[in-house]
Amino acid sequence: MAAQYAIKGATAKGVTSSVEQAVAEGGLRPGDALPPVRRLADELGVSAGTVATAYKELRRRGIVVTRGRGGTVVAQAPAVGARRPPKVPHGVHDLAGGHPDPELMPVLLPPEQLVPAGGSHRGSPRRAGLEELARQWFARDGVPDGRVTFAHGALDCMARLLSTELKAGDAVAVEDPGFHHLLDLVPALGLRMVPVAVDDEGIRPEALRGALRAGVRAVVCSPRGQNPVGGCFSEARRDALLDALGGHPDVLVIEDDHNAEVAGAPSHSLASGGLERWAQVRTVSKHLSIDLRWAALACDATTLARHEGRMLLTSGWVSHLLQETVERTMADPEATALVGRAERVYAERRQTLVEDLARRGITAHGTSGLNVYVPVRDESAVVNGLRSRGWWVAAGSRFRIAAPTAVRITTAMLEASQAPRLGADFAAVLGESEDTYGG
């Protein structure tokens, strides 16, 4: 626990409020450990049950997480306060953010006139033209397009799906390593994460079977462009995963195909395999604009009804001005051509770095997507060493639950001509790290 903050409270509610306030105001920071239950109970003069109840409520609300013998600590992105990612250090090449190259994104085509809307769009939440484009988008890759709707981005969509499908304490299978915002979101919804190991073909069947035996009620996975490893389902892997899921018809399978247009890999979707409960989410933020907070969702009838019902009770619809911008840009031939070029360029950049590192004896993963994932012994040593050489990469700790240490490099922002210099610097940093910490 941070030495400058003392938790207070004579009741479970009081202890909970004290910790929440400390987290919101910065007295307790991500990763800070809370005292063991019995020790805090003795310090406050309350029962151990009172403190245990407070910690349970804090976990349910996504403010803290429990790490077995590691105790209870503040979550990396606690669901309270307004923390933002750290700023990129001045003077370094940012390869940490996971963002696409703005030079490879089209100029958006918003409505020519912003005509005032009359009344409400609740009765017709989706523009017909964009809905048809979305259906074609899914159908192109063999995803059933009979039921399609919209959301405010992929995470918004997944949060709604999980919160309407599951109750507090239910288990969700998540990729490990996986998308760090999802790993923050799931506990913030009061749900329990069950890590599922991944490789270059996505989630591993034996790991999925273990999660299903553990009683997960939902599975969230990426069919291609997996973040951070870059795995993509092969046809054989898809079939093996469908076989594992065959005895669990009530489990909701959510596919996050967030970079479908620029992943550089074909689609072998679980959604095409006849699952009873399924959903696939797609966005345009990686190929049209990071500012287009729009997602398309294809799913089964029950999932659609639950998503639509919750949407109706909250925002009601996705802005029709936003929808028209997405529709006009998606249908623009020049934008389509640029997106095709972006996919080819991203593949070249990713493959060039993987091959350069391989020539130096360094294993790297990046079969598809915008990133390359490199196993290392000491994440901090590599991140800091590369920073001193002008490169800013992401430590794997933000993406891991139980997976081994690594760093993630966003190759979308790395020109192929820069790969040899980064490869040489990476090899040098690894050498220095071994000299310092032992080979």
C-alpha positions, 0 to 999 in steps of 0.5 A: 500500500502507498505509504502516504495514504491510510485507508479508513472506515468503520463499515464495509461501505466506509472502507470501500469509499475510502479506497475508491476516493484514494484511487480517484485522487491518486493516493493509491495508484495502479499496482499499489497493494492493499493491506491483507484483510486481517491486518487492515481489520486489526488497524481499523478495529473492525472484523475481518468479514467487514474488510473482506466484504469491502474488498469484494465490492471493490473487485466487483466494481473493477477498482482492485484485482486479486492476484492469488499470493500477490494479494489485492492490488489497484487495477491497472485501469481502475473503473474510477477517475479519469486517468489517461495513457502516459504521454510519449517521451519527447524525441522518440519514435512512437511504436507503442500505441497500436495506432494505424499510420494516418498517412494511410487513412482516407480523407473522411466524407461527412454529410455535405449539409448538417440538417437539423434532425426532427424528433428521435431516431429510436424508431429507425436507428440504422441508416439503410445504406450503411446497414446494407454495406455492413451486411455485405462486409460480413457476408464477404467473409462468410459471416452470417449477415441476417441480423446486423446492428450498430454500436459506439465502437468495439469495446462499447459493444462488447461491454453491452454484450457481456453486461446483458449476458452475464452477472457479477462473478461470472467467468469470461475466457480472454486471450492471454496475452490479449487486448489490454483495454479488454483485460481492464474492462472485464473486471470493471464489469464485475466479471472474472477473467480466465486466461486462454493461451494464444499462439500464431494461430490465435487461441489454443484449443487445449487452453479453450477446453480448460476454460470451458471446463472451468465454467466460463459463460463467454469467450472473447477472441480475435480471428485475425490481427490478434492484439498483441501477438498478431495470431490469425485463425487457420482453417484447421484451428477454427475447426478445432476451436469449433469442436471444443465449443461443440458441447457448450451451446450456451456459451456466448462466443464474441469475435473481435475482428477490429482490423478486418480490412488491414489485418493482412490475413483471410477470415476463418471465423468461428461465426461461420461454424453454426454456433448457437450463441455468437457475435462478431464485432467490426470497426472502421477505426483501424482503416478509416479513422480512429475518430469514427467511434462506430462498430457493426455487429452481426450475431444470433437472434438472442444476442441481437435482442439483448443488445438492442434492448439495452441500446434502446434504454441508453443512447438509443442509436448511433449518431446518424451524422456519424453513420452517414460519414462512415457510409459515404467513406466506405462507399468511396472508391478512392478510400477503398483503394487506399485501404487496400494499399494500407493492408499491403504496406502494413504487411510489408512493415510487419514482415520486414521487422520479423525477418530482420529480427530472425536474422539476428536470432531474435524470435518475434510474432506477427502473422497478421495485424499492426503489431509485432510481439517479441518475447524478452527476459526483462521488459523494463530493461528492453523498453528503457534501453530502446528509449535511450536509442530513440524508440518507444515500445510497449511493455508486455505487462499491459497485455499479460495475465499469466503469459511470459514477458515480452514487448509489443512493437507497433509496426504500422508506424515503422517504415520498412527502411527503418527496420534494420536500425531498430533490429540492430538496436534491439539486438544491442539492448538484449546484449546489454540486458544479458550482461546486466542481469545474466545470460 
